[in-house]
């Protein structure tokens, strides 16, 4: 079971939106570049540990803290695991 907890955000709205947008940019860049490498490498799936070193080059610098930057990248891999598990359940 997945539970969702709502926490109040104490940041100003503009700052919260900028952080969300930057996190989304990193997530999207991870997705795009991961699948680009996947197609070019002959459908070889890269592990998150190996890819973390490469992706920073593709995503570029960010004003996010290093842990937040990595969390945005790792969310992509978690989404892939969840999608794979749900696909196996529905099959």
C-alpha positions in Angstrom: 0.0 0.0 0.0 1.3 3.4 -0.9 0.6 6.2 1.6 0.7 9.9 0.9 1.5 12.4 3.6 0.8 16.1 3.0 3.3 18.5 4.6 2.9 22.2 4.7 5.4 24.2 2.7 6.8 27.2 4.5 8.7 28.6 1.5 7.4 31.5 -0.5 5.4 30.4 -3.6 7.9 31.6 -6.2 10.8 29.8 -4.5 8.8 26.6 -4.1 7.8 26.7 -7.8 11.4 27.3 -8.9 12.6 24.3 -6.8 9.8 22.1 -8.3 10.7 23.3 -11.8 14.4 22.5 -11.4 13.6 19.1 -9.9 11.3 18.4 -12.9 14.0 19.5 -15.3 16.5 17.1 -13.8 14.0 14.2 -13.8 13.1 14.9 -17.5 16.8 15.2 -18.5 17.5 11.8 -16.7 14.6 10.2 -18.6 15.6 11.6 -22.0 19.3 10.8 -21.8 18.7 7.4 -20.2 16.5 6.3 -23.1 18.8 7.9 -25.6 21.7 5.9 -24.3 19.5 2.8 -24.1 18.6 3.0 -27.8 22.2 3.8 -28.9 23.8 1.1 -26.8 21.7 -1.6 -28.3 18.9 -1.8 -25.7 21.3 -2.2 -22.7 19.6 -1.0 -19.5 22.0 1.0 -17.4 22.0 0.6 -13.7 21.3 3.7 -11.6 24.7 3.5 -9.9 26.6 3.6 -13.1 24.4 6.2 -14.7 24.5 8.7 -11.8 28.1 9.5 -12.7 27.2 10.2 -16.4 23.9 12.0 -16.0 25.3 15.1 -14.2 27.2 15.8 -17.4 23.9 15.8 -19.4 21.8 17.6 -16.8 24.2 20.4 -16.2 24.7 22.3 -13.0 21.9 23.1 -10.7 21.1 25.3 -7.7 19.6 22.3 -5.9 21.4 20.7 -3.0 23.4 17.5 -4.1 21.0 15.2 -2.3 17.9 16.8 -3.9 19.7 16.6 -7.3 20.3 12.8 -6.8 16.8 12.3 -5.5 15.3 13.8 -8.6 17.5 11.4 -10.7 16.6 8.4 -8.5 12.9 9.1 -8.8 13.1 8.1 -12.4 14.5 4.7 -11.6 11.9 4.2 -8.8 9.2 5.0 -11.4 10.7 2.4 -13.7 10.6 -0.2 -11.0 7.0 0.6 -10.1 5.9 0.5 -13.7 7.7 -2.9 -14.2 6.1 -4.3 -11.1 2.6 -3.1 -12.1 3.0 -4.4 -15.6 3.8 -7.9 -14.2 0.8 -7.8 -11.9 -1.6 -6.9 -14.7 -0.2 -9.5 -17.1 
